[in-house]
Amino acid sequence: MLLIQFVENAFRHGISVREPSNIKIALGKRENTVYVDVYNSRHLRPENDPEKDKSGIGLTNVKDRLQMLYPNKHELVIRETSKEYFVHLTLDLS
C-alpha cells in the first residue's frame, strides 16, 4: 500500500496530452531488501488550473508510515527538477 502513492503521483503529475510524457517504475528484491524506483516527467500546470498551487498530503503520509512501519530500516530519496521527478525507496525487510 505504501507504493500506491508514488504510482498515483507519477500518473497525476507526469502525464500530459500536449507534451511527451514518461513514467518508469522499477521494483526489485535482493535478499531482504526491496528497491523501488519511480521516475516521471513533470509538466507545469496552466495558470487557470484551480489545483496549480495546492499540495496534497500523500507523500507526508507515506513518510509517516515508513517511520512507523520501518524505523531505521528504510531510505527514501526524492529528487525533482522542473522537468522530472524521481523517487527511490529502499526497504530493509530483515
N, C-alpha and C positions, 0 to 999 in steps of 0.2 A: 504493500500500500504506500510505502514511502516514495516509491519511484513514480507513481502516477502523476504527482505534481510536476515533476520535471518534464514528463512527456506532454502533459496538457499545456504547460507554458511554451514548449517548443512549437506546438501547433498554433497556439493562440497568438504568439508574437513572431513566429518565424515564417508564416505563410502570407504571401501577397498575390492577388490576382493580376497585379500590374507589373511586378518585378520578379526576376528569377529568385527562387527560394530553395533552401536546402535544409534538410533535417537528417542528422545521422545519429543513430543510437547504437551503442555497443554495450554488451553485458557479458561479463566473463567471471569465471571462478577458478582459482588456483589454490589447492589445499583448503584452508579455512578462511580464505579471503575472497570477497566478491568485489568486482570492479564494475563501475557504471560510468559511461561517458555519454553525455547528450550535447550535441552541437546543433545550433540552428542559426540561420541568417536572421538579421533583425531589420525591421522596416519602420521608418518614422511614421507615426500616426498623423493623419491630417489634422489641421488646426481646428476643424469643426467636430472632431471626434469627442463626444462627452466623456470618454474614459482616458483621454490623452495623458492627463497628469495624475491619474489615480494609480495607486499601488496596492496590490492585494496583500493578503496575509499568508498566502500559500507557502512561500519559502520560509517565512518566520516560523510557521507551524512545523515544517519539516525539520528545521534546525532544532526546535524544542524537542521534537520526538526523537531525533538522533541522540540528543543529550540524555534523554530518559532511558531509551532502549539500548544504546551502545555507548555509555560513558567511557571515554578514553579508548574506544575501540572503533573510531571512525575518523575519516578525514573528508571534509567537504571543501572543494575548491571551486569558486565561481569566478569566471573571467568574462568581461564584456567590453565590447568596443561599440562604436556607432553602427557597425555593420554585422557583428556576430556576437553570439552568446554561447558560452561553454560551461558545462557543469561536469565535474569529476567527483565521484563518490567512491570511497574505499571503505568497506565494512569488514572488520575482523570478527568472524563468527566463532572463534575458539572460546 
